[in-house]
Structure formats: C-alpha cells, structure tokens
Amino acid sequence: MCETILEIHLPNLRHNYHYLRKRLAPDTKLLAVVKAFGYGSDAEVVAQCLSDCGVDYFGVAYVQEGIALRKAGITQPILVLHPQEPNLQSLIEYKLTPGLYSQRILEAFIDALKQHETEMYPVHIKFNTGLNRLGFQPDETERLLDLLEENKKWISLNGVYSHLAASDDLKEDSFTKAQLNKFDVIADTIKAVYPNTLFHVLNTSGVLNYPQAQYNMVRTGISLYGYGNTPEVDIQLKPIITLKTVISQLHTLEEGASLGYNRNFVATTKTRTATLPLGHADGIGRIYGNGNGFVWIHGKKAPILGNVCMDMIMVDVTNIECYEGDEVIVIGPNASAEALANHAGTISYEFITGLSQRIQRKVID
Ligand SMILES: *Cc1c(COP(=O)(O)O)cnc(C)c1O
C-alpha cells in the first residue's frame, strides 16, 4: 500500500553533480547550495552524498542550517549567505563561514570573535553589483580593504562574491554583463592585496550562460536538484525528487453536485474524483487549486478540482481508469516540477522548497 512519500534519488544527484563539474574548468571549485532543506529534499542526505562526490564547499542561507550540517558530520567549509547578528556566536562555535554583507554585520562579527577569543577567522565578503538585495557597494572596496587591514588579527579574507539578478534571462544580458564587469573591477582590486582569495559570482544559470565568469568558484543549487531553468539543460539533468501519493477514496459527482470547501467546483456533468492525502500543509499551495495544478495517475493528467484543503486535494479522474489505493505521481522524472509550477504561475524553486517536513522522505540509492 502506498502513502505520500518524497523519494530522494541519490544516483540522480550524483549524475547532476558530475554534469555540472564537466561544464566547469578543472580547477574551479564547486559550492553546493543546500539551503531550505536542500531545496525541499533533505539537506543532510544531499550534503553527505555530495561530500562523497568530492564537492568543495557548501552554502546555506542561515546559521541554523549550517549547524544542522555540522551535526550531521559535514566537515567541508560551509558558507552562510545571510547570517544574522544574534547567531554569530554559534556560527563561530560550529566553524561556519560568514558571508559578510555590510559594515554593520562585519563589525558585529569582529566583536563576536573578540568575545570568543578567536583569531584569523576565515570570512567571505558579499558585494552588491545590481541585485540591490545584500552587499557592500562597489565604491566601498577601498574602505573595506582598510577595515580588513585594521582587523587582520581577527578576520582573514577567504572569499569575495556577488549575486546576479537575471542570469537565467538572456534578454537582460547587458545588465548581467554590467554586473560581471563591476565584479571584475572589485576582484582585481582585492586580488592585488589578497591573491589567494576565492571569487564567486555564478549560480546555476550563471554557470550555464556565463561560464567565462566562473573565477575560482561557483555556487550551484537548483541544477544539483535536477532543474536547469531551460528545456535544453533540463533534458541533461535528472530531478532528484519524486513526490508520490495514493488514491484514498473515489467519488462520483452527479451533475450539479459540488466539491470541497466553499463549493468552488460544481460538476456540469457526471464527474469522477479521487481524494489524495496531500494538501496545502504539505506544500501544495492554494494556487494549485481550481485547475491550476495537476497530478499524474497511470500516466494521465488529473487536474486538481476545487480548493486545495490543508490535508487533501481532489482530482478529476473521469477519464482515467483507476482504483482506490492506486499510485499517484505529483512530480518525478516524467512529471516535471517546472511544468507544474509554471502552469500555476510560479517557478520550480518555490514548489520544491515548499514541500513540507510532514511528508516522509525516503532515500533511494
Ligand atoms: C540560492 C542562492 C544560490 C543558488 O542559486 P541557484 O539558482 O539555485 O543555482 C547562489 N547564490 C546565492 C547568493 C543564493 O542565494
């Protein structure tokens, strides 16, 4: 008998890792981004597998995510992209690497090191080259170099990075190139003083579209999980997760019968529906209701009817021969998360990272 299960396919993860490695220069380091529970899968399992593959670095958004990796025995450097002041002591305790994005957080970090009596701590510095989200401004480079010199007893510069705003959108090519040019100027200035620094600016789509800007490290997330942001790359990659569920019950609605909360679906003809144990508390957002989302049963598409409930969805199986207990595929190798997300007006990143911790994970190796 089935239930709702999120399978994590490690052979696919290894395939995606090796595919990406082949697209990089041999000496470029690869930082695997495993934030948000490994894009909704299982960060510890993914990190352990990539560690065995020889990945150089890990990246997470927050300190707690880095601590979870350390507790799971991960020994590679872990870059925390968005550390917050209250967590700096634990960041140091767990030997995580902070991405310092402002003078405020840099000074707070130096204070934390002094309290901890820890010297020469490796840090990365984040620059804002146009995303306008986080980072020192390019014209702060000289000021930053002074700060690093003044505090060299406490911090040691290990990396410098920036993030692209539209690496997946070739219509924004000139904007991206302007960002890369700004980063190049910063990198040259810093390299003159700190020649052994890691420089990194590319995410997945950056690696695919701007390989000339790989410097000595890249940060990839979504492609490791099997999504390439373009159909040409998608066919080279293998999604690592399969979300399966089951038909709990079948119902037949006569013409005029309504379905679900607020009666949002009313049958205009005799309709057969299947109820599935998966709802918005599992990450199937309300946006997927009322025909915006669908699942696959015996290879056929079954649209979601009516509103998504907390723990259930109902799908149209009028034209699908199926029985209670039959397997249902939500996403998988032949059921693209990208297609499902796009159909509802969102992106694969949102769908997969939204899959809740309530869904049981099953590692397949
Ligand atoms: C999430 C994130 C990445 C990974 O991006 P992908 O598109 O998933 O490869 C890289 N860098 C930063 C700063 C990020 O926040």
The ligand as an SDF file (V2000), in Angstrom:
LIG
                    3D

 15 15  0  0  0  0  0  0  0  0999 V2000
   20.2340   30.4050   -3.5430 C   0  0  0  0  0  0  0  0  0  0  0  0
   21.4880   31.0560   -3.9980 C   0  0  0  0  0  0  0  0  0  0  0  0
   22.3080   30.4420   -4.9760 C   0  0  0  0  0  0  0  0  0  0  0  0
   21.8940   29.1980   -5.7460 C   0  0  0  0  0  0  0  0  0  0  0  0
   21.1370   29.5770   -6.8740 O   0  0  0  0  0  0  0  0  0  0  0  0
   20.6110   28.5040   -7.9520 P   0  0  0  0  0  0  0  0  0  0  0  0
   19.8820   29.3200   -8.9530 O   0  0  0  0  0  0  0  0  0  0  0  0
   19.7090   27.5880   -7.2030 O   0  0  0  0  0  0  0  0  0  0  0  0
   21.8060   27.8090   -8.5010 O   0  0  0  0  0  0  0  0  0  0  0  0
   23.5310   31.0200   -5.2360 C   0  0  0  0  0  0  0  0  0  0  0  0
   23.9200   32.1620   -4.6170 N   0  0  0  0  0  0  0  0  0  0  0  0
   23.1350   32.7990   -3.7200 C   0  0  0  0  0  0  0  0  0  0  0  0
   23.6100   34.0500   -3.0970 C   0  0  0  0  0  0  0  0  0  0  0  0
   21.8980   32.2830   -3.3900 C   0  0  0  0  0  0  0  0  0  0  0  0
   21.1110   32.9230   -2.5100 O   0  0  0  0  0  0  0  0  0  0  0  0
  1  2  1  0
  2  3  1  0
  2 14  2  0
  3  4  1  0
  3 10  2  0
  4  5  1  0
  5  6  1  0
  6  7  2  0
  6  8  1  0
  6  9  1  0
 10 11  1  0
 11 12  2  0
 12 13  1  0
 12 14  1  0
 14 15  1  0
M  END
$$$$
